[in-house]
Amino acid sequence: MKSMVRYIRYSDKEHVVDEATAELDTIVREARANEEVSMVYLRALEREEELKEEGRNIRDQEKIEEMLQRGKQPKEIADFCGYPMELILKVEKGIS
C-alpha cells in the first residue's frame, strides 16, 4: 500500500516497485499520451482558473461594498486598496 501511495504522490518510474504500481504506471502513461485526455484535463484547468477568477471578483466586490457601507469614499478605496475606480463605482451604483 505504501508503494502505491508513493507512486500516486510522485508519479515517476523511480516509484514503480511492484506489479501494482507498474500496472498503474502503464495506465497513467497511456492516459497522458492520449490527446483527448489531455484536452479534457486542459479544459478542467481552464475552468478551475475561471472559477478562481470569478471568486476573486466576488470577493473584491463584497469588500468594496463593505467599505462603502462603512462610509468610505470611492477615491479612498481606490487609493488604499488599488481597486479600479470603474469597479468601485459599479458596486456603489448597485447598492444605491
LINURHU-V603103 format. One line per field, one symbol per residue. burial: 1 if it has 16 or more other ideal C-beta (glycine too) atoms within 10 Angstrom, else 0. A space follows every 10 residues. Layout:
# LINURHU-V603103
burial: ???
This chain:
# LINURHU-V603103
burial: 0000011000 0000110000 1001100000 0000000000 0000000000 0000000001 1001001100 0001001100 0010001100 100000
